[in-house]
Amino acid sequence: MTDEFLAAGVDFERANAARVYDYILGGSHNFAVDREQASRTMAAYPDIARSAQANRAFLGAAVRWCLREGIDQFLDLGSGVPTVGNVHEIAPRARVAYVDFEPVAVAHAQEITADLPQVSVTRADLRDPDSVLEAPGVAGLLDLSRPVGVLMVAVLHFVPDDAAAVVARYREALTPGSAIAISHNSDDQDDPAVGAAIAGVAEAMRGSATELTLRSRNEIAALVAGLDLVPPGLVDVARWPDDDAAPVGVYGLLARN
């Protein structure tokens, strides 16, 4: 599929976070440049695999909470390369709109969901909310007059500009009763060693196609200011299912609109 990926704009020269993440989780949809980047990242933070797994567990917890609250449609922004625990697997009766900008992630997602009419896959940039919300795969599948679960898991730290403005636009589009799940890397940690490790990850990602922008706890909390946080609130993603788990340097929150 090399020619197809070239035509789709795949950058074979620089690593991409979606493919690096896929490799760390044991997937096969990545290239040599991604594996080299993953090696540098794991050298900077040997616990990165546990961090990736904790993010997936947080995603699952957020989706299951939404289902219990009657939310049966999801917008997964920066959905990445499909792996175990995809939203449509956790919520097989829900409508799920996946959105990612990385061509490999999109191509693979389209392949594995081709026979699922309740699932769409859109190639779009989440930093352009209007284009995302107007895309046929989103506007044609999700009913924004009803509650939606918006998932921004391990993606906003790849937004270098005003992430607050991006999140605000999605918030404006949501009807009351919707929910927003966010996880975000941060070097603002109680444990200096964890903070230093996350800063090292950001440095290791410098020069890749998806550099990290770290934000403080307060900056992450501000993204959902005015919304009701679901317990346990803004905590490390590893502590969502387990209060005693060692932190991985990624904060997670689930907020109700």
Buried (B, 14 or more C-beta within 10 A) or exposed (E): EEEEBEEBEBBEEEBBBBBBBBBBBEBEBBBEBBBEBBEBBBEBBEBBBBBBBBBBBBBBBBBEBBBEBEBBBBBBBBBBBBBEBBBBEBBEEBBBBBBBBBBBBBBBBBEEBEEEEBBBBBBBBBBBBEBBBEBEBBBEBBEBEBBBBBBBBBBBBBBEEEBBEBBBBBBEBBEEEBBBBBBBBBBBBEEEEBBBBBBBBBBBBEEBBBBBBBBEBEBBBBBBEEBEBBEBEBBBBBBBEEEEBEBBBBBBBBBBB
